[in-house]
Structures are given as C-alpha cells and as structure tokens.
C-alpha cells in the first residue's frame, strides 16, 4: 500500500480522484497534521511544508502544488534521496491573464482612472497608448512565459524571450536569447515580464544596472519571485521615474509590510501573490499529480521532475 499525505485543504472530490484512479494507494488528507507514519508520497504547498518531512524514513517523493520549488530545496531532496516534482504547466492561463490585466492597466490608464473616479475627477489628460507594435520582453520562457508570449503576439506585439538555454523561437516569439542577451531585451522592450524560477543565478537578476538599461517609458512586471528583483533599486527607479511603472505580484517579504514604499507609489500596481489563482487550479494540479503518479508506480521518469541542483 502506497500512502499519500496531502498537506493541503482540498475537496473530497479531488481526493477521490486519486483514490479511485489507483489501486493500492491510501490517501491521507491534511493540512495541519503531523506526517502520518508510513507516508511514501507528500503533496504540499510550500508555505506549510516542513523540512523535516524529506528526512523521514520511507518518504520517497514530494510533489509541490506550486511551480516554484525554493521552499522544497531541503536536505533529503537536495542530496537526491527524495524525488521532487512540481506543478509547472498549469499556471499559464491565469498568470498570463493577470499579467495582461496589469499591462493594460498601464497602457490604457485604468489605475489612474480608478483613482480619478474615487476623487470624482474628470481628467482628459491621462496618457493612453496601444499594445499593438510595442515590444514585450519575456524573461523566463517556460510554460507561463510562453502563454504570456502567445497573448502578446495576439495583441500585435513584437515578443522577445530570454531563456537559460534558448533554442529555436517558438510560435509568436520573434527572438530568443540566453541570459547573456538580457541587456538587449531590456533596452528594446516597452514591457518586461519576469517569470524565471528563483535560483542562485536569478537572485537580484534585475538590479540597478538592469533598471537603468530599461527605457523611461517601460514597465516591469514581476510574476516570478520577489528576490529576482533588487527591491530598493526598483523603488528608487520608480520614485525617480527612471521607468514608467511596475506591476508586482511577488515580494521579498510576504505579506508586504505596511511601510513598504510599493504601497504608496502611484506608478506601482500591487497584487498579493495571487496571479496564479483560478477556480480550476486544484483540479489541474491534481490531474498533473495523477500523471506523475502513473509514472511513479511503474518506475518511469516523472513528467514534472525537478533537478534540485538547478532549482527547476
């Protein structure tokens, strides 16, 4: 009997999908419980994952309900004793839509119109632009970045991609460069979207120098991790209007502290790490877990396996 511990609040319908689909598995729902004795597989969010669980005898596989796995890179996993998979591939639709909600807010002045409405202010002087013909730089061209690129192309934007190992441009992407080509993308883009995983290589990936390379009319959107951006440098760039704006869904400290400058900056949009949220999220995540479970039970390579050394 393979025991699966689900360290998440999910419905009985989703639990039953695992139970009914696989003979010889026992599913123990959580959260808020200690790791049940005999657990072989753990399904968990990152914020309530215990680093002790990967060291427990019998635990062979941890599945992250998120795409980012920085919270799971703990002993037991980093030394290769426990397999790690993630939920990549299910976030593209909601995150791309969230991304373009932010981009359109800047291009069509929506945030300014909302502030004017609150003040009952009729203002014809809000600058409005089009996305058609603009350049979109997508830094991190995985499944999320590709969906953002696809929508950008549909808007008539020129799309540039940055990827650790570039390869050939995908449909809708004009050009793909390696991390070494980031400078070119920053200089040419009207909108820069960050969707890279958090690794040692991508910490403070966007700092003072990178922000200085961006155009004064450009907007930065961060959907990756807060640590990918040097936040004090970004605050300074926004305050000095060195870039036009920023749309942020992730931060170095979450919840965002009340004294954070991001709250008060009128050229910054703040959302509380909710870009990936969708009413279909858990259903997609459990379907993906079941695909991995099928492979695991027959000893095949797991579809969304993570290399702990790379962090993705």
C-alpha positions as a Markdown table, in Angstrom:
| # | Residue | x | y | z |
|---|---|---|---|---|
| 1 | Unk | 0.0 | 0.0 | 0.0 |
| 2 | Unk | 1.4 | 3.4 | -1.1 |
| 3 | Unk | 0.5 | 6.1 | 1.4 |
| 4 | Unk | 0.0 | 9.6 | 0.1 |
| 5 | Unk | -0.2 | 12.5 | 2.5 |
| 6 | Unk | -1.9 | 15.7 | 1.1 |
| 7 | Unk | -0.8 | 18.7 | 3.1 |
| 8 | Unk | -3.4 | 21.0 | 1.6 |
| 9 | Unk | -7.1 | 21.8 | 2.0 |
| 10 | Unk | -8.8 | 20.2 | -1.0 |
| 11 | Unk | -12.2 | 18.8 | -1.6 |
| 12 | Unk | -13.3 | 15.2 | -1.2 |
| 13 | Unk | -14.0 | 15.1 | -4.9 |
| 14 | Unk | -10.3 | 15.7 | -5.7 |
| 15 | Unk | -9.1 | 13.2 | -3.1 |
| 16 | Unk | -11.5 | 10.6 | -4.5 |
| 17 | Unk | -10.0 | 11.2 | -8.0 |
| 18 | Unk | -6.7 | 9.9 | -6.6 |
| 19 | Unk | -8.2 | 7.0 | -4.6 |
| 20 | Unk | -10.4 | 5.8 | -7.4 |
| 21 | Unk | -7.8 | 6.1 | -10.1 |
| 22 | Unk | -5.1 | 4.0 | -8.5 |
| 23 | Unk | -5.5 | 0.6 | -6.8 |
| 24 | Unk | -3.3 | 0.1 | -3.8 |
| 25 | Unk | -2.9 | 3.7 | -2.7 |
| 26 | Unk | -4.0 | 5.2 | 0.6 |
| 27 | Unk | -4.7 | 8.9 | 0.7 |
| 28 | Unk | -4.5 | 10.8 | 4.0 |
| 29 | Unk | -5.8 | 14.4 | 3.7 |
| 30 | Unk | -4.4 | 17.3 | 5.7 |
| 31 | Unk | -3.4 | 20.0 | 6.4 |
| 32 | Unk | -2.4 | 20.8 | 10.0 |
| 33 | Unk | -1.4 | 17.2 | 10.7 |
| 34 | Unk | 1.9 | 15.6 | 11.5 |
| 35 | Unk | 3.4 | 13.4 | 8.8 |
| 36 | Unk | 1.4 | 10.1 | 9.1 |
| 37 | Unk | 3.5 | 7.1 | 9.8 |
| 38 | Unk | 4.4 | 5.1 | 6.7 |
| 39 | Unk | 4.0 | 8.1 | 4.3 |
| 40 | Unk | 5.7 | 7.5 | 1.0 |
| 41 | Unk | 4.5 | 10.5 | -1.0 |
| 42 | Unk | 3.8 | 14.1 | 0.2 |
| 43 | Unk | 1.7 | 16.6 | -1.7 |
| 44 | Unk | 2.2 | 20.1 | -0.3 |
| 45 | Unk | 2.2 | 23.8 | -0.7 |
| 46 | Unk | 5.5 | 25.5 | 0.0 |
| 47 | Unk | 4.4 | 27.7 | 2.9 |
| 48 | Unk | 3.4 | 24.9 | 5.2 |
| 49 | Unk | 6.0 | 22.3 | 4.1 |
| 50 | Unk | 8.2 | 21.0 | 6.9 |
| 51 | Unk | 11.8 | 20.5 | 6.0 |
| 52 | Unk | 11.8 | 17.5 | 8.4 |
| 53 | Unk | 9.5 | 15.5 | 6.2 |
| 54 | Unk | 12.0 | 14.9 | 3.4 |
| 55 | Unk | 14.3 | 13.3 | 6.0 |
| 56 | Unk | 11.7 | 10.8 | 7.3 |
| 57 | Unk | 12.3 | 7.1 | 6.6 |
| 58 | Unk | 10.0 | 5.9 | 3.9 |
| 59 | Unk | 9.4 | 9.2 | 2.2 |
| 60 | Unk | 10.4 | 8.8 | -1.4 |
| 61 | Unk | 8.7 | 11.6 | -3.3 |
| 62 | Unk | 7.5 | 15.2 | -2.6 |
| 63 | Unk | 5.1 | 16.9 | -5.1 |
| 64 | Unk | 4.9 | 20.7 | -4.9 |
| 65 | Unk | 1.5 | 22.2 | -5.6 |
| 66 | Unk | 3.3 | 25.2 | -7.0 |
| 67 | Unk | 5.6 | 25.8 | -9.9 |
| 68 | Unk | 8.3 | 27.4 | -7.7 |
| 69 | Unk | 10.2 | 24.9 | -5.5 |
| 70 | Unk | 12.5 | 27.1 | -3.5 |
| 71 | Unk | 10.7 | 26.1 | -0.3 |
| 72 | Unk | 11.3 | 22.5 | -1.0 |
| 73 | Unk | 15.0 | 22.5 | -1.6 |
| 74 | Unk | 16.0 | 21.0 | 1.7 |
| 75 | Unk | 18.2 | 18.1 | 2.8 |
| 76 | Unk | 16.8 | 14.8 | 1.7 |
| 77 | Unk | 15.7 | 16.4 | -1.6 |
| 78 | Unk | 18.9 | 18.4 | -2.4 |
| 79 | Unk | 21.0 | 15.3 | -1.9 |
| 80 | Unk | 18.8 | 13.2 | -4.2 |
| 81 | Unk | 17.4 | 10.8 | -1.6 |
| 82 | Unk | 13.8 | 12.1 | -2.2 |
| 83 | Unk | 12.3 | 12.8 | -5.6 |
| 84 | Unk | 10.8 | 16.3 | -6.2 |
| 85 | Unk | 8.1 | 17.3 | -8.8 |
| 86 | Unk | 6.3 | 20.5 | -9.2 |
| 87 | Unk | 3.0 | 21.7 | -10.8 |
| 88 | Unk | 4.5 | 23.5 | -13.8 |
| 89 | Unk | 2.3 | 23.8 | -16.8 |
| 90 | Unk | -0.9 | 24.6 | -15.0 |
| 91 | Unk | -0.3 | 28.3 | -14.2 |
| 92 | Unk | 0.0 | 29.7 | -17.7 |
| 93 | Unk | -3.6 | 30.8 | -18.3 |
| 94 | Unk | -4.4 | 32.7 | -15.0 |
| 95 | Unk | -0.9 | 34.2 | -14.8 |
| 96 | Unk | -0.9 | 35.4 | -18.4 |
| 97 | Unk | -4.3 | 37.0 | -17.9 |
| 98 | Unk | -3.1 | 38.6 | -14.7 |
| 99 | Unk | 0.0 | 39.8 | -16.5 |
| 100 | Unk | -2.1 | 41.5 | -19.2 |
| 101 | Unk | -4.5 | 43.0 | -16.7 |
| 102 | Unk | -1.5 | 44.8 | -15.3 |
| 103 | Unk | -0.1 | 45.7 | -18.7 |
| 104 | Unk | -3.4 | 47.0 | -19.9 |
| 105 | Unk | -3.9 | 49.0 | -16.7 |
| 106 | Unk | -0.7 | 50.9 | -17.6 |
| 107 | Unk | -1.3 | 51.2 | -21.4 |
| 108 | Unk | -5.0 | 52.3 | -21.0 |
| 109 | Unk | -4.6 | 54.3 | -17.8 |
| 110 | Unk | -7.0 | 52.1 | -15.8 |
| 111 | Unk | -5.3 | 52.6 | -12.4 |
| 112 | Unk | -5.3 | 56.4 | -12.9 |
| 113 | Unk | -9.0 | 56.3 | -14.0 |
| 114 | Unk | -9.9 | 54.4 | -10.8 |
| 115 | Unk | -8.1 | 57.0 | -8.7 |
| 116 | Unk | -9.9 | 59.8 | -10.5 |
| 117 | Unk | -13.2 | 58.1 | -10.0 |
| 118 | Unk | -12.6 | 57.9 | -6.3 |
| 119 | Unk | -12.0 | 61.6 | -6.3 |
| 120 | Unk | -14.8 | 62.4 | -8.8 |
| 121 | Unk | -12.2 | 63.9 | -11.1 |
| 122 | Unk | -12.9 | 64.3 | -14.8 |
| 123 | Unk | -9.4 | 64.3 | -16.4 |
| 124 | Unk | -8.8 | 64.1 | -20.2 |
| 125 | Unk | -5.0 | 64.3 | -19.7 |
| 126 | Unk | -4.3 | 60.7 | -18.9 |
| 127 | Unk | -1.8 | 59.4 | -21.4 |
| 128 | Unk | -3.1 | 56.3 | -23.3 |
| 129 | Unk | -1.2 | 54.0 | -25.6 |
| 130 | Unk | -1.7 | 50.9 | -27.6 |
| 131 | Unk | 0.0 | 47.5 | -27.2 |
| 132 | Unk | 0.0 | 46.9 | -30.9 |
| 133 | Unk | 3.5 | 47.4 | -32.3 |
| 134 | Unk | 5.1 | 47.5 | -28.8 |
| 135 | Unk | 7.9 | 45.2 | -27.8 |
| 136 | Unk | 7.3 | 42.6 | -25.0 |
| 137 | Unk | 10.3 | 41.1 | -23.3 |
| 138 | Unk | 9.5 | 37.8 | -21.5 |
| 139 | Unk | 12.4 | 36.8 | -19.1 |
| 140 | Unk | 11.8 | 33.2 | -18.4 |
| 141 | Unk | 10.3 | 31.4 | -21.4 |
| 142 | Unk | 8.8 | 28.3 | -19.7 |
| 143 | Unk | 5.2 | 27.3 | -19.9 |
| 144 | Unk | 4.0 | 30.6 | -18.2 |
| 145 | Unk | 6.3 | 32.8 | -20.3 |
| 146 | Unk | 5.1 | 31.0 | -23.4 |
| 147 | Unk | 1.5 | 31.7 | -22.7 |
| 148 | Unk | 2.3 | 35.4 | -22.0 |
| 149 | Unk | 4.2 | 35.5 | -25.3 |
| 150 | Unk | 1.3 | 33.9 | -27.1 |
| 151 | Unk | -1.2 | 36.6 | -25.9 |
| 152 | Unk | 1.4 | 39.4 | -26.5 |
| 153 | Unk | 1.7 | 38.2 | -30.1 |
| 154 | Unk | -2.1 | 38.2 | -30.4 |
| 155 | Unk | -2.1 | 41.8 | -29.4 |
| 156 | Unk | 0.3 | 42.5 | -32.3 |
| 157 | Unk | 3.3 | 42.9 | -30.0 |
| 158 | Unk | 6.8 | 42.0 | -31.0 |
| 159 | Unk | 7.9 | 39.4 | -28.5 |
| 160 | Unk | 11.5 | 38.8 | -27.3 |
| 161 | Unk | 12.3 | 35.9 | -25.0 |
| 162 | Unk | 15.1 | 35.3 | -22.5 |
| 163 | Unk | 15.8 | 31.7 | -21.6 |
| 164 | Unk | 18.7 | 29.9 | -19.9 |
| 165 | Unk | 19.0 | 27.6 | -22.9 |
| 166 | Unk | 17.5 | 29.4 | -25.8 |
| 167 | Unk | 16.9 | 27.0 | -28.7 |
| 168 | Unk | 14.7 | 28.0 | -31.6 |
| 169 | Unk | 12.0 | 30.7 | -31.2 |
| 170 | Unk | 8.5 | 29.3 | -30.5 |
| 171 | Unk | 5.4 | 30.4 | -32.3 |
| 172 | Unk | 4.7 | 34.1 | -31.6 |
| 173 | Unk | 8.2 | 34.8 | -30.4 |
| 174 | Unk | 10.4 | 36.9 | -32.7 |
| 175 | Unk | 13.7 | 36.1 | -31.0 |
| 176 | Unk | 15.0 | 34.0 | -28.0 |
| 177 | Unk | 18.3 | 34.8 | -26.4 |
| 178 | Unk | 20.3 | 33.4 | -23.4 |
| 179 | Unk | 20.7 | 35.2 | -20.1 |
| 180 | Unk | 23.7 | 36.9 | -21.7 |
| 181 | Unk | 21.3 | 38.6 | -24.1 |
| 182 | Unk | 19.2 | 40.2 | -21.3 |
| 183 | Unk | 20.8 | 43.6 | -21.9 |
| 184 | Unk | 19.5 | 43.8 | -25.4 |
| 185 | Unk | 16.0 | 42.7 | -24.4 |
| 186 | Unk | 15.8 | 45.3 | -21.6 |
| 187 | Unk | 16.9 | 48.1 | -24.0 |
| 188 | Unk | 14.4 | 47.2 | -26.6 |
| 189 | Unk | 11.3 | 46.3 | -24.6 |
| 190 | Unk | 8.4 | 48.5 | -23.7 |
| 191 | Unk | 7.2 | 45.9 | -21.2 |
| 192 | Unk | 9.4 | 43.4 | -19.4 |
| 193 | Unk | 7.8 | 40.4 | -17.7 |
| 194 | Unk | 9.7 | 38.2 | -15.2 |
| 195 | Unk | 8.7 | 34.6 | -15.0 |
| 196 | Unk | 12.1 | 33.0 | -14.2 |
| 197 | Unk | 12.5 | 30.4 | -11.3 |
| 198 | Unk | 14.3 | 31.6 | -8.2 |
| 199 | Unk | 17.8 | 30.2 | -8.3 |
| 200 | Unk | 21.2 | 31.4 | -7.2 |
| 201 | Unk | 21.7 | 32.6 | -10.7 |
| 202 | Unk | 18.5 | 34.7 | -10.8 |
| 203 | Unk | 18.7 | 36.3 | -7.3 |
| 204 | Unk | 18.7 | 40.1 | -7.9 |
| 205 | Unk | 18.6 | 39.3 | -11.6 |
| 206 | Unk | 17.1 | 42.8 | -12.1 |
| 207 | Unk | 19.2 | 45.3 | -10.2 |
| 208 | Unk | 20.1 | 49.0 | -10.5 |
| 209 | Unk | 22.2 | 48.4 | -13.7 |
| 210 | Unk | 19.4 | 46.4 | -15.4 |
| 211 | Unk | 16.8 | 49.0 | -14.5 |
| 212 | Unk | 19.0 | 51.8 | -15.9 |
| 213 | Unk | 19.1 | 49.8 | -19.2 |
| 214 | Unk | 15.3 | 50.0 | -19.5 |
| 215 | Unk | 13.5 | 52.8 | -21.3 |
| 216 | Unk | 12.0 | 55.6 | -19.3 |
| 217 | Unk | 8.5 | 54.7 | -20.7 |
| 218 | Unk | 9.0 | 51.0 | -19.9 |
| 219 | Unk | 7.0 | 48.9 | -17.4 |
| 220 | Unk | 8.4 | 46.0 | -15.3 |
| 221 | Unk | 6.0 | 43.1 | -14.4 |
| 222 | Unk | 7.3 | 40.6 | -11.7 |
| 223 | Unk | 5.4 | 37.4 | -11.5 |
| 224 | Unk | 8.4 | 35.3 | -10.6 |
| 225 | Unk | 9.7 | 35.7 | -7.0 |
| 226 | Unk | 10.4 | 38.9 | -5.1 |
| 227 | Unk | 14.1 | 38.0 | -4.7 |
| 228 | Unk | 14.6 | 38.1 | -8.5 |
| 229 | Unk | 14.4 | 41.9 | -8.2 |
| 230 | Unk | 16.6 | 44.3 | -6.1 |
| 231 | Unk | 13.7 | 45.9 | -4.4 |
| 232 | Unk | 15.5 | 49.1 | -3.1 |
| 233 | Unk | 16.8 | 49.7 | -6.6 |
| 234 | Unk | 13.3 | 49.3 | -8.1 |
| 235 | Unk | 11.8 | 51.7 | -5.5 |
| 236 | Unk | 14.5 | 54.3 | -6.5 |
| 237 | Unk | 13.8 | 53.8 | -10.2 |
| 238 | Unk | 10.0 | 54.3 | -9.7 |
| 239 | Unk | 10.4 | 57.3 | -7.4 |
| 240 | Unk | 12.8 | 59.0 | -9.9 |
| 241 | Unk | 10.6 | 58.0 | -12.8 |
| 242 | Unk | 13.5 | 56.2 | -14.4 |
| 243 | Unk | 11.0 | 53.6 | -15.6 |
| 244 | Unk | 7.3 | 54.3 | -16.1 |
| 245 | Unk | 5.9 | 51.7 | -13.7 |
| 246 | Unk | 5.9 | 48.3 | -12.2 |
| 247 | Unk | 3.3 | 45.6 | -11.7 |
| 248 | Unk | 4.2 | 43.4 | -8.8 |
| 249 | Unk | 2.6 | 40.1 | -7.6 |
| 250 | Unk | 5.6 | 38.9 | -5.5 |
| 251 | Unk | 7.9 | 40.4 | -2.9 |
| 252 | Unk | 11.0 | 39.6 | -0.8 |
| 253 | Unk | 8.8 | 39.8 | 2.3 |
| 254 | Unk | 5.2 | 38.5 | 2.2 |
| 255 | Unk | 2.8 | 39.8 | 3.3 |
| 256 | Unk | 4.1 | 43.1 | 2.0 |
| 257 | Unk | 4.9 | 45.2 | 5.1 |
| 258 | Unk | 2.7 | 48.2 | 5.8 |
| 259 | Unk | 5.7 | 50.6 | 5.5 |
| 260 | Unk | 6.7 | 49.3 | 2.1 |
| 261 | Unk | 7.1 | 52.1 | -0.5 |
| 262 | Unk | 5.4 | 50.0 | -3.1 |
| 263 | Unk | 2.0 | 50.7 | -1.4 |
| 264 | Unk | 2.3 | 54.5 | -1.9 |
| 265 | Unk | 3.9 | 54.7 | -5.3 |
| 266 | Unk | 1.3 | 55.8 | -7.8 |
| 267 | Unk | 3.2 | 54.1 | -10.7 |
| 268 | Unk | 3.2 | 50.7 | -9.0 |
| 269 | Unk | 0.4 | 48.1 | -9.0 |
| 270 | Unk | 0.4 | 45.7 | -6.1 |
| 271 | Unk | -1.3 | 42.4 | -6.0 |
| 272 | Unk | -0.8 | 39.9 | -3.1 |
| 273 | Unk | 0.8 | 36.9 | -4.8 |
| 274 | Unk | -2.4 | 35.9 | -6.4 |
| 275 | Unk | -1.6 | 35.8 | -10.1 |
| 276 | Unk | -1.8 | 32.0 | -10.4 |
| 277 | Unk | -5.1 | 31.7 | -8.6 |
| 278 | Unk | -8.0 | 30.3 | -10.6 |
| 279 | Unk | -11.1 | 28.3 | -9.7 |
| 280 | Unk | -9.6 | 25.5 | -11.8 |
| 281 | Unk | -6.2 | 25.5 | -10.0 |
| 282 | Unk | -6.6 | 22.5 | -7.7 |
| 283 | Unk | -8.3 | 20.4 | -10.4 |
| 284 | Unk | -5.4 | 21.0 | -12.8 |
| 285 | Unk | -2.9 | 20.4 | -10.0 |
| 286 | Unk | -4.4 | 17.0 | -9.0 |
| 287 | Unk | -4.7 | 15.9 | -12.7 |
| 288 | Unk | -1.0 | 16.7 | -13.0 |
| 289 | Unk | -0.1 | 14.9 | -9.9 |
| 290 | Unk | -2.0 | 11.8 | -11.2 |
| 291 | Unk | 0.1 | 11.9 | -14.4 |
| 292 | Unk | 3.2 | 11.8 | -12.2 |
| 293 | Unk | 1.8 | 9.1 | -10.0 |
| 294 | Unk | 1.1 | 6.9 | -13.0 |
| 295 | Unk | 4.8 | 7.1 | -14.0 |
| 296 | Unk | 6.0 | 6.7 | -10.4 |
| 297 | Unk | 4.1 | 3.5 | -9.8 |
| 298 | Unk | 5.6 | 1.8 | -12.9 |
| 299 | Unk | 9.1 | 3.1 | -12.3 |
| 300 | Unk | 9.2 | 5.6 | -15.2 |
| 301 | Unk | 10.6 | 9.1 | -15.2 |
| 302 | Unk | 8.2 | 11.6 | -13.6 |
| 303 | Unk | 6.9 | 14.2 | -16.1 |
| 304 | Unk | 7.5 | 17.3 | -14.0 |
| 305 | Unk | 10.6 | 16.1 | -12.2 |
| 306 | Unk | 12.9 | 18.8 | -10.7 |
| 307 | Unk | 16.7 | 18.9 | -10.7 |
| 308 | Unk | 17.4 | 20.1 | -7.2 |
| 309 | Unk | 20.9 | 21.4 | -8.3 |
| 310 | Unk | 19.2 | 23.7 | -10.8 |
| 311 | Unk | 16.1 | 24.5 | -8.8 |
| 312 | Unk | 13.8 | 23.8 | -11.7 |
